[in-house]
Amino acid sequence: MIKNISSDTSTSNKLDHQTTYDPNNLLDALIEKLKLKNDAALSRSLEVAPPVISKIRHRRLPVGASLLIRMHEISDLTISELRALIGDRRRKFRISDKQFKPKV
């Protein structure tokens, strides 16, 4: 639960509370940048089914790497800029060992 931030809190502390994962910021920014009308138009531009955008918006589906790359291709925003819009501030990514093991 996020608490209300009082006016005497430092600016850096305010920014820390605002850096949360929110895919809606990303989707809304893409719609605005591409001058699209709605999520359906965005799904056509990204060449994905409309339910994919809906599931991302309702946080039932994460923004995957291939979709992030497609967003980069159509918007000319860098991957870093797109990740910042989502609220992803990680500098490094770790991949699980299980992803490289063959299935038995």
N, CA and C of each residue as an Amber inpcrd file, in Angstrom:
protein
   312
   0.8400000  -1.1780000   0.0000000   0.0000000   0.0000000   0.0000000
   0.8860000   1.2410000   0.0000000   0.6090000   2.1940000  -0.8660000
   1.3970000   3.4120000  -0.9510000   0.7660000   4.4520000  -0.0390000
   1.5820000   5.0340000   0.8220000   1.1050000   6.0650000   1.7400000
   1.1410000   7.4100000   1.0520000   0.3130000   8.3100000   1.5370000
   0.3630000   9.6770000   1.0360000   1.6910000  10.2990000   1.4270000
   2.2490000  11.0740000   0.5330000   3.5470000  11.6860000   0.7700000
   3.3040000  13.1150000   1.2290000   3.8300000  13.4560000   2.3870000
   3.6430000  14.8070000   2.9060000   4.5460000  15.7850000   2.1740000
   4.2580000  17.0560000   2.2970000   5.0080000  18.0780000   1.5640000
   6.4350000  18.2520000   2.0780000   6.7420000  17.7730000   3.2990000
   8.0900000  17.9280000   3.8170000   9.0330000  16.7930000   3.4120000
   8.5460000  15.8370000   2.6430000   9.3810000  14.7290000   2.1950000
  10.2860000  15.1920000   1.0630000  11.4840000  14.6530000   1.0080000
  12.4320000  15.0630000  -0.0340000  11.9550000  14.6210000  -1.4100000
  12.4640000  15.2950000  -2.4280000  12.0890000  14.9920000  -3.8080000
  12.4900000  13.5820000  -4.1940000  13.6680000  13.1430000  -3.7900000
  14.1180000  11.7990000  -4.1430000  13.2080000  10.7420000  -3.5400000
  12.7010000  10.9910000  -2.3410000  11.7870000  10.0540000  -1.7140000
  10.4750000   9.9840000  -2.4940000  10.0020000  11.1080000  -2.9940000
   8.7840000  11.1370000  -3.7990000   8.9700000  10.3100000  -5.0690000
  10.1270000  10.4450000  -5.7000000  10.3870000   9.7090000  -6.9240000
  10.4380000   8.2090000  -6.6580000  10.9730000   7.8190000  -5.5100000
  11.0330000   6.4010000  -5.1650000   9.6470000   5.7890000  -5.0930000
   8.6830000   6.5210000  -4.5880000   7.3290000   6.0150000  -4.4690000
   6.6180000   5.9610000  -5.8220000   7.0610000   6.7430000  -6.7810000
   6.4020000   6.8040000  -8.0800000   6.9370000   5.7800000  -9.0760000
   8.0320000   5.1400000  -8.7740000   8.6440000   4.2160000  -9.7180000
   8.0920000   2.8070000  -9.5240000   6.8510000   2.6230000  -9.8880000
   6.2230000   1.3150000  -9.8070000   5.8290000   0.8690000 -11.1990000
   5.6950000  -0.4250000 -11.3510000   5.3290000  -1.0010000 -12.6360000
   3.9190000  -0.5720000 -13.0150000   3.7770000   0.0710000 -14.1560000
   2.4670000   0.4830000 -14.6460000   2.4680000   0.4380000 -16.1660000
   1.9790000  -0.6600000 -16.7510000   1.9720000  -0.7670000 -18.2150000
   1.0470000   0.2390000 -18.8900000   0.0900000   0.7970000 -18.1450000
  -0.8240000   1.7750000 -18.7430000  -0.0840000   3.0170000 -19.2200000
   0.9540000   3.4310000 -18.4790000   1.7590000   4.5840000 -18.9110000
   2.3700000   4.3180000 -20.2740000   2.9010000   3.1270000 -20.4620000
   3.5220000   2.7620000 -21.7340000   2.4970000   2.7610000 -22.8620000
   1.3720000   2.0940000 -22.6410000   0.3540000   1.9950000 -23.6930000
  -0.2110000   3.3640000 -24.0430000  -0.4820000   4.1770000 -23.0370000
  -1.0090000   5.5220000 -23.2830000  -0.0050000   6.3980000 -24.0210000
   1.2770000   6.2750000 -23.6640000   2.3200000   7.0570000 -24.3400000
   2.4520000   6.6440000 -25.8070000   2.3450000   5.3460000 -26.0790000
   2.4130000   4.8810000 -27.4700000   1.2250000   5.3850000 -28.2760000
   0.0400000   5.3250000 -27.6960000  -1.1610000   5.8200000 -28.3830000
  -1.0060000   7.2950000 -28.7120000  -0.4800000   8.0620000 -27.7600000
  -0.2940000   9.4910000 -27.9850000   0.7810000   9.7570000 -29.0350000
   1.9230000   9.0720000 -28.9180000   3.0380000   9.2970000 -29.8510000
   2.6620000   8.9330000 -31.2820000   1.9320000   7.8280000 -31.4290000
   1.5540000   7.3610000 -32.7660000   0.2760000   8.0120000 -33.2700000
  -0.3150000   8.8730000 -32.4260000  -1.5610000   9.5720000 -32.7710000
  -2.6740000   8.5870000 -33.1330000  -2.8260000   7.5870000 -32.2800000
  -3.8550000   6.5700000 -32.4860000  -5.0870000   6.9230000 -31.6710000
  -6.1950000   6.2830000 -32.0330000  -7.4650000   6.6000000 -31.3980000
  -7.6950000   5.8240000 -30.1050000  -7.3000000   4.5480000 -30.0970000
  -7.6100000   3.6990000 -28.9380000  -6.7300000   2.4500000 -28.9270000
  -7.0300000   1.5500000 -27.9860000  -6.2530000   0.3080000 -27.8580000
  -6.3790000  -0.5890000 -29.0820000  -7.5360000  -0.5780000 -29.7220000
  -7.7260000  -1.4060000 -30.9150000  -6.7800000  -0.9550000 -32.0300000
  -6.6490000   0.3490000 -32.2020000  -5.7220000   0.8770000 -33.2120000
  -4.2730000   0.5360000 -32.8460000  -3.9690000   0.5710000 -31.5570000
  -2.6260000   0.2050000 -31.1160000  -2.3490000  -1.2690000 -31.3970000
  -3.3190000  -2.1200000 -31.1510000  -3.1220000  -3.5480000 -31.4070000
  -2.8890000  -3.8030000 -32.8960000  -3.5750000  -3.0650000 -33.7520000
  -3.3430000  -3.2120000 -35.1990000  -1.9360000  -2.7520000 -35.5680000
  -1.4890000  -1.6500000 -34.9790000  -0.1440000  -1.1400000 -35.2640000
   0.9430000  -2.1050000 -34.7980000   0.6990000  -2.7350000 -33.6540000
   1.6760000  -3.6830000 -33.1110000   1.5310000  -5.0760000 -33.7120000
   0.4730000  -5.2800000 -34.4750000   0.1780000  -6.5720000 -35.1040000
  -0.0200000  -7.6710000 -34.0690000  -0.7960000  -7.3310000 -33.0350000
  -1.1880000  -8.3070000 -32.0190000  -2.7020000  -8.2730000 -31.8940000
  -3.2650000  -9.3250000 -31.3270000  -4.7070000  -9.3830000 -31.1200000
  -5.1110000  -8.3730000 -30.0430000  -6.2820000  -7.7570000 -30.1750000
  -6.7350000  -6.7870000 -29.1690000  -6.7380000  -7.3100000 -27.7290000
  -7.0650000  -8.5990000 -27.4820000  -7.0200000  -9.0680000 -26.0970000
  -5.6280000  -9.0010000 -25.4610000  -4.5780000  -9.0150000 -26.2700000
  -3.2190000  -8.9090000 -25.7310000  -3.0470000  -7.5490000 -25.0490000
  -3.4980000  -6.4910000 -25.7070000  -3.3960000  -5.1440000 -25.1340000
  -4.2440000  -5.0540000 -23.8670000  -5.4350000  -5.6300000 -23.9200000
  -6.3170000  -5.6230000 -22.7500000  -5.6910000  -6.3580000 -21.5700000
  -5.0960000  -7.5100000 -21.8350000  -4.4640000  -8.2890000 -20.7610000
  -3.2660000  -7.5580000 -20.1750000  -2.5070000  -6.8550000 -21.0130000
  -1.3790000  -6.0600000 -20.5190000  -1.8970000  -4.9120000 -19.6540000
  -2.9460000  -4.2550000 -20.1330000  -3.5190000  -3.1260000 -19.3980000
  -4.0500000  -3.5430000 -18.0260000  -4.6090000  -4.7480000 -17.9620000
  -5.1690000  -5.2450000 -16.6930000  -4.1600000  -6.0770000 -15.8950000
  -2.8950000  -6.0280000 -16.3180000  -1.7740000  -6.6810000 -15.6280000
  -1.9280000  -8.1900000 -15.5050000  -2.5740000  -8.7910000 -16.4880000
  -2.6560000 -10.2500000 -16.5260000  -1.6150000 -10.8360000 -17.4570000
  -0.9320000  -9.9860000 -18.2180000   0.1040000 -10.4200000 -19.1490000
   1.2300000  -9.3940000 -19.1110000   2.4640000  -9.8410000 -18.9220000
   3.5770000  -8.8730000 -18.9220000   3.9230000  -8.4360000 -20.3460000
   4.5930000  -7.3200000 -20.4480000   5.0780000  -6.8630000 -21.7540000
   6.3100000  -7.7020000 -22.0660000   6.1920000  -8.5820000 -23.0390000
   7.2810000  -9.4790000 -23.3890000   8.3390000  -8.8030000 -24.2420000
   9.4530000  -9.4710000 -24.3920000  10.5800000  -8.9220000 -25.1470000
  10.2170000  -8.6610000 -26.6080000   9.5220000  -9.5990000 -27.2350000
   9.1910000  -9.4210000 -28.6550000   8.2270000  -8.2550000 -28.8490000
   7.2910000  -8.0740000 -27.9230000   6.3620000  -6.9440000 -28.0240000
   7.0950000  -5.6300000 -27.7690000   8.0210000  -5.6390000 -26.8370000
   8.8100000  -4.4430000 -26.5560000   9.6370000  -4.0430000 -27.7750000
  10.1920000  -5.0280000 -28.4550000  10.9670000  -4.7510000 -29.6780000
  10.0510000  -4.1970000 -30.7640000   8.8560000  -4.7540000 -30.8920000
   7.8920000  -4.2550000 -31.8860000   7.4940000  -2.8170000 -31.5640000
   7.3010000  -2.5100000 -30.2870000   6.9780000  -1.1400000 -29.8790000
   8.1120000  -0.1940000 -30.2560000   9.3370000  -0.6550000 -30.0760000
  10.5100000   0.1320000 -30.4610000  10.5120000   0.3940000 -31.9660000
  10.2140000  -0.6260000 -32.7440000  10.2400000  -0.4960000 -34.2110000
   9.2190000   0.5070000 -34.7250000   8.0230000   0.5090000 -34.1490000
   6.9880000   1.3940000 -34.6950000   7.0060000   2.7960000 -34.0950000
   7.6430000   2.9540000 -32.9250000   7.5940000   4.2570000 -32.2500000
   8.8940000   5.0430000 -32.3280000  10.0010000   4.3820000 -32.6670000
  11.3330000   4.9940000 -32.6630000  11.7750000   5.4290000 -31.2670000
  11.1120000   4.9180000 -30.2250000  11.5820000   5.1190000 -28.8570000
  12.5890000   4.0130000 -28.5630000  13.6000000   4.3210000 -27.7670000
  14.5710000   3.2900000 -27.4310000  13.9470000   2.2960000 -26.4610000
  14.5630000   1.1310000 -26.3620000  14.0980000   0.1180000 -25.4140000
  14.1680000   0.6800000 -23.9980000  15.2120000   1.4250000 -23.6950000
  15.3470000   2.0430000 -22.3670000  14.2080000   3.0120000 -22.0910000
  13.8390000   3.8040000 -23.0900000  12.7270000   4.7470000 -22.9180000
  11.4120000   4.0000000 -22.7030000  11.2040000   2.9370000 -23.4510000
   9.9820000   2.1470000 -23.2960000   9.9280000   1.5150000 -21.9140000
  11.0550000   0.9620000 -21.4650000  11.1030000   0.3440000 -20.1400000
  10.8710000   1.3840000 -19.0520000  11.3900000   2.5890000 -19.2450000
  11.1760000   3.6580000 -18.2650000   9.6960000   4.0290000 -18.1800000
   9.0030000   4.0010000 -19.3060000   7.5740000   4.2990000 -19.3050000
   6.7800000   3.2640000 -18.5180000   7.2340000   2.0250000 -18.5220000
   6.5610000   0.9690000 -17.7590000   6.8650000   1.1200000 -16.2730000
   8.0400000   1.6560000 -15.9730000   8.4790000   1.7550000 -14.5830000
   9.5620000   0.7480000 -14.2670000  10.1380000   0.1360000 -15.2920000
  11.2060000  -0.8550000 -15.1080000  12.5380000  -0.1240000 -15.1080000
  13.1690000  -0.0710000 -13.9520000  14.4330000   0.6660000 -13.8170000
  15.6330000  -0.2620000 -13.6290000  15.4520000  -1.5590000 -13.8530000
  16.5620000  -2.4880000 -13.6560000  17.6690000  -2.2180000 -14.6660000
  18.8990000  -2.3420000 -14.2120000  20.0490000  -2.1700000 -15.1030000
  20.5250000  -3.5000000 -15.6560000  20.2790000  -4.5830000 -14.9210000
  20.6980000  -5.9170000 -15.3500000  19.5180000  -6.8630000 -15.2700000
  19.5510000  -7.8700000 -16.1280000  18.5240000  -8.9010000 -16.1270000
  19.1790000 -10.2310000 -15.8350000  18.5510000 -11.0170000 -15.0500000
  19.0870000 -12.3430000 -14.7320000  18.1740000 -13.3910000 -15.3070000
  18.7770000 -14.3720000 -15.9240000  18.0280000 -15.4620000 -16.5290000
  18.2240000 -16.6990000 -15.6770000  17.1610000 -17.3890000 -15.4360000
  17.2030000 -18.5900000 -14.6210000  17.9490000 -19.7090000 -15.3440000
  18.6610000 -20.5500000 -14.5680000  19.3490000 -21.7060000 -15.1430000
  18.3620000 -22.6770000 -15.7780000  17.1540000 -22.7050000 -15.2780000
  16.1330000 -23.6410000 -15.7730000  15.7800000 -23.3760000 -17.2310000
  15.9670000 -22.1510000 -17.7090000  15.6340000 -21.8350000 -19.0990000
  16.5730000 -22.4860000 -20.0960000  17.7620000 -22.8910000 -19.6460000
  18.7350000 -23.4770000 -20.5590000  18.8290000 -24.9870000 -20.4610000
  18.1260000 -25.5820000 -19.5070000  18.1660000 -27.0340000 -19.3500000
  17.1710000 -27.6960000 -20.2870000  17.5730000 -28.7890000 -20.9510000
  16.6330000 -29.4850000 -21.8330000  15.5310000 -30.1600000 -21.0270000
  14.3540000 -30.2620000 -21.6330000  13.2370000 -30.9360000 -20.9740000
  13.4670000 -32.4360000 -20.9900000  13.1250000 -33.0700000 -19.8950000
  13.3510000 -34.5220000 -19.7680000  12.0700000 -35.2480000 -20.1070000
